[in-house]
Amino acid sequence: MNPAKGEITLLLAKWRNGEASAFNELIPLVYPHLREVAASYIRREHNPDILQATALVHELYLRLLHQKKAAWEDRRHFYTFAAKVMRMILIDHAHECQTQSRGGNHDRIPLNEDLSWVEIGSPELLDLNQALDELNALDPAKVQMVELRYFLGCTADETAVLMEVSKATVDRSLRFTKSWLFQRIHPGVAESAIH
């Protein structure tokens, strides 16, 4: 993400001002990171035919392309939005998996090693989405950190830069948020009991 950050911000401004060609210039700059994130999700999928990295990024691309008002102020705003869209695509995927596999016995794949108690395509992912929506009403910054770190695959350092806070703040906020989310999804259960 870092090499072209100024160029990304410039292209976002051009796109916001109505230059449609800016989107075509932007995508090659952000695609490698987005593809890497999608590939990490797919590597954890035991059935890659259900959700492919390229398809995931292309769905993100299509949703970005159809934005009528691309009012992203800077790359932080763009990546935060992309993280939210990636989250929604994965939630849609979880809905599809739940519909297709009611009562089925499928392997469980963690969304992220730091959120090992939430699995791709599982009801826990849907519960996580609901908990994040509730948390968003209380503290939108914490939700943005979760989306950037666990849905978009940013490192803690990248999340800190994008959120314009210290890495220590990101680490502290995410520790609190993970604990809050776990208790919201699994009330009365110790997190160590799930691992």
C-alpha positions as CSV (number, residue, x, y, z in Angstrom):
1,M,0.0,0.0,0.0
2,N,2.8,2.5,0.8
3,P,4.7,3.1,-2.5
4,A,1.9,4.9,-4.3
5,K,0.0,6.5,-1.4
6,G,0.3,10.0,-2.8
7,E,-0.7,8.8,-6.2
8,I,-3.7,6.9,-4.8
9,T,-4.9,10.1,-3.0
10,L,-4.4,12.1,-6.2
11,L,-6.4,9.6,-8.3
12,L,-9.2,9.4,-5.7
13,A,-9.5,13.2,-6.0
14,K,-9.6,13.1,-9.8
15,W,-12.3,10.3,-9.6
16,R,-14.3,12.4,-7.0
17,N,-14.1,15.3,-9.5
18,G,-15.7,13.2,-12.2
19,E,-12.6,11.9,-14.1
20,A,-13.8,8.3,-14.8
21,S,-10.4,7.4,-16.2
22,A,-8.9,7.9,-12.7
23,F,-10.6,4.7,-11.5
24,N,-8.9,2.7,-14.2
25,E,-5.5,4.1,-13.1
26,L,-6.3,3.5,-9.4
27,I,-7.2,-0.2,-9.7
28,P,-3.7,-1.4,-10.7
29,L,-2.3,0.4,-7.6
30,V,-4.7,-1.1,-5.1
31,Y,-5.4,-4.5,-6.8
32,P,-2.2,-6.3,-5.6
33,H,-3.0,-5.6,-1.9
34,L,-6.7,-6.4,-2.3
35,R,-5.9,-9.6,-4.2
36,E,-3.4,-10.6,-1.5
37,V,-6.1,-10.2,1.2
38,A,-8.6,-12.2,-0.9
39,A,-6.1,-14.9,-1.5
40,S,-5.4,-15.2,2.2
41,Y,-9.2,-15.8,2.8
42,I,-9.3,-18.4,0.1
43,R,-6.2,-20.3,1.2
44,R,-8.2,-21.0,4.4
45,E,-11.2,-22.2,2.5
46,H,-11.3,-26.0,2.1
47,N,-13.7,-25.6,-0.9
48,P,-12.0,-22.9,-3.0
49,D,-14.7,-23.4,-5.7
50,I,-17.2,-21.7,-3.5
51,L,-15.2,-18.5,-3.1
52,Q,-12.2,-17.6,-5.3
53,A,-9.8,-14.8,-4.6
54,T,-10.1,-13.3,-8.1
55,A,-13.9,-13.5,-7.9
56,L,-13.8,-11.8,-4.5
57,V,-11.7,-9.0,-5.7
58,H,-13.7,-8.6,-8.9
59,E,-16.9,-8.4,-6.8
60,L,-15.2,-5.7,-4.8
61,Y,-14.2,-4.0,-8.1
62,L,-17.7,-4.1,-9.4
63,R,-19.2,-2.6,-6.2
64,L,-16.6,0.2,-6.3
65,L,-17.2,0.8,-9.9
66,H,-20.9,1.3,-9.3
67,Q,-20.4,3.9,-6.7
68,K,-22.3,6.9,-7.9
69,K,-20.6,9.3,-5.6
70,A,-16.9,8.4,-5.2
71,A,-16.4,10.9,-2.5
72,W,-13.3,9.4,-0.9
73,E,-11.2,12.1,0.6
74,D,-7.9,10.2,0.7
75,R,-6.5,6.6,0.6
76,R,-7.5,6.1,4.3
77,H,-11.1,6.8,3.4
78,F,-10.9,4.5,0.3
79,Y,-9.3,1.6,2.2
80,T,-11.8,1.9,5.0
81,F,-14.6,1.8,2.5
82,A,-13.0,-1.2,0.6
83,A,-12.7,-3.0,4.0
84,K,-16.4,-2.4,4.6
85,V,-17.3,-3.7,1.2
86,M,-15.0,-6.8,1.6
87,R,-16.8,-7.4,4.9
88,M,-20.2,-7.2,3.2
89,I,-19.1,-9.6,0.4
90,L,-17.9,-12.1,3.0
91,I,-21.2,-11.7,4.9
92,D,-23.1,-12.4,1.6
93,H,-20.9,-15.5,1.2
94,A,-21.7,-16.6,4.8
95,H,-25.5,-16.2,4.0
96,E,-25.1,-18.3,0.9
97,C,-23.1,-21.0,2.7
98,Q,-25.6,-21.1,5.5
99,T,-28.5,-21.4,3.0
100,Q,-26.7,-24.2,1.1
101,S,-25.4,-26.2,4.0
102,R,-28.2,-26.1,6.6
103,G,-27.4,-29.1,8.8
104,G,-24.3,-30.0,6.7
105,N,-21.0,-31.0,8.2
106,H,-18.4,-28.7,6.8
107,D,-14.9,-27.8,7.8
108,R,-14.6,-24.6,9.8
109,I,-12.1,-22.0,8.6
110,P,-11.2,-19.0,10.8
111,L,-11.8,-15.6,9.3
112,N,-8.5,-14.5,10.8
113,E,-6.1,-16.2,13.2
114,D,-6.7,-13.4,15.7
115,L,-10.4,-14.0,15.5
116,S,-10.1,-17.8,15.4
117,W,-13.6,-18.1,16.9
118,V,-15.2,-16.6,13.8
119,E,-15.2,-18.8,10.7
120,I,-15.8,-18.0,7.0
121,G,-19.2,-19.0,5.9
122,S,-20.4,-19.6,9.5
123,P,-23.2,-18.2,11.6
124,E,-20.5,-16.6,13.8
125,L,-19.6,-14.4,10.9
126,L,-23.2,-13.2,10.7
127,D,-23.1,-12.7,14.5
128,L,-19.9,-10.7,14.1
129,N,-21.5,-8.5,11.5
130,Q,-24.4,-7.8,13.8
131,A,-22.1,-7.1,16.7
132,L,-20.0,-4.8,14.6
133,D,-23.1,-2.9,13.5
134,E,-24.0,-2.5,17.2
135,L,-20.4,-1.3,18.1
136,N,-20.5,1.1,15.2
137,A,-23.3,3.0,17.0
138,L,-21.0,3.3,20.0
139,D,-17.5,3.7,18.5
140,P,-17.2,3.8,14.7
141,A,-13.4,4.1,14.9
142,K,-13.1,0.7,16.6
143,V,-15.2,-0.9,13.8
144,Q,-13.0,0.7,11.2
145,M,-9.9,-0.8,12.9
146,V,-11.5,-4.2,12.8
147,E,-12.4,-3.9,9.2
148,L,-9.0,-2.6,8.1
149,R,-7.1,-5.2,10.2
150,Y,-9.2,-8.3,9.9
151,F,-11.3,-7.8,6.7
152,L,-8.9,-5.9,4.5
153,G,-5.8,-7.6,6.0
154,C,-3.8,-4.5,6.9
155,T,-1.0,-4.9,9.5
156,A,-1.3,-3.1,12.8
157,D,1.2,-0.5,11.5
158,E,-0.8,0.1,8.3
159,T,-4.0,0.3,10.3
160,A,-2.4,2.9,12.5
161,V,-1.2,5.0,9.5
162,L,-4.6,4.8,7.9
163,M,-6.4,5.7,11.1
164,E,-3.8,8.4,11.9
165,V,-3.2,7.0,15.4
166,S,-0.3,5.2,17.0
167,K,0.3,1.5,16.7
168,A,-0.1,1.2,20.5
169,T,-3.6,2.7,20.2
170,V,-4.5,0.2,17.5
171,D,-3.2,-2.7,19.5
172,R,-5.0,-1.5,22.7
173,S,-8.2,-0.8,20.8
174,L,-8.2,-4.1,19.0
175,R,-7.5,-6.1,22.2
176,F,-10.5,-4.4,23.8
177,T,-12.7,-4.8,20.7
178,K,-11.9,-8.5,20.2
179,S,-12.8,-9.2,23.8
180,W,-16.0,-7.1,23.5
181,L,-17.0,-8.9,20.3
182,F,-16.2,-12.3,21.7
183,Q,-18.4,-11.7,24.7
184,R,-21.2,-10.3,22.5
185,I,-21.1,-13.4,20.2
186,H,-20.4,-16.0,23.0
187,P,-21.9,-14.5,26.2
188,G,-20.7,-16.2,29.4
189,V,-18.1,-18.2,27.6
190,A,-14.3,-17.8,28.3
191,E,-12.4,-17.1,25.1
192,S,-9.9,-19.8,26.0
193,A,-12.7,-22.4,26.0
194,I,-13.2,-21.9,22.2
195,H,-9.5,-22.3,21.2
